[in-house]
């Protein structure tokens, strides 16, 4: 497994390096001078020049990039001049909120998809299959900016049992019972399309596994259908499901931007929106690089889990 991981790391590092170059250059191509925006409309040329020097914009592009890269490696991310505060603190606070939201949504999606898929295969029924297919279609078709307000109208307005938005006032650890109430609606909104996609894939994968020769052999030996599904077919379908799960996790992180806006959740998505709208370039380039790093990390974890479940991948990795 270690050898397989070492072979995967170089490609991940190359992707991160290429992304850092593209992010840095693309932000420099955006129309408008950051120093002029920060200084304001009535600023004097001397004030603008002073801000440009403070931001390092008066240096050459390669020097600016190397300086920014060195700051990223040392976690000296600078200050956000438009939003206010240290970028490291803003990112840390937003990242913790986003991880809590997406982690809860991912757990809900996995539990729901595995449960529904296993039940659909254990007790094949036309009525059940129709209901599951219809629910999957609705969950995928309805965008989060529609599902979110509907959940708020039902569970926060019509039936005021859950908060309409925001984060737990005492954090996620001090009062877990309160934290769950704040997490439930945005996590469900975020989890539904991911759960629908995973359910479709896993159900078909399980049905395909049940046509394999080892299943016929197990049935001839008198192994119960439930054990064949839960101990045999499900385990063999998990490696390929993990690949889909990795891709869906990326969609989940992308969907978090809209969900955070609907439920006023102060996470990375909301921070990116604020940084772009206010042209806070130092903050935006850090957030974009962090987003790419998260996607690369998710893909790497998915590949490692896939290799752990399927020894053939590890063997191929050593070749």
Secondary structure by P-SEA (a helix, b strand, c coil): caaaaaaaaaaaaaaaaaaaaaaaaaaaaccccaaaaaacccccaaaaaaaaaaacccccaaaaaaaaaaaaaaccccccccccccaaaaaaaaaaaaaaaaaaaaaaaaaaaaaaaaaaaacccaaaaaaaaaaaaaaaaccaaaaaaaaaaacccccccccccccccccccccaaaaaaaacaaaaaacaaaaaaaaaaaaaaaaaaaacaaaaaaaaacccaaaaaaccccccaaaaaaaaaaaaaaaaaaaaaaaaaaaccccaaaaaaaaaaacaaaaaaaaaaaaaaaaaaaaaaaaaaaaaacaaaaaaaac
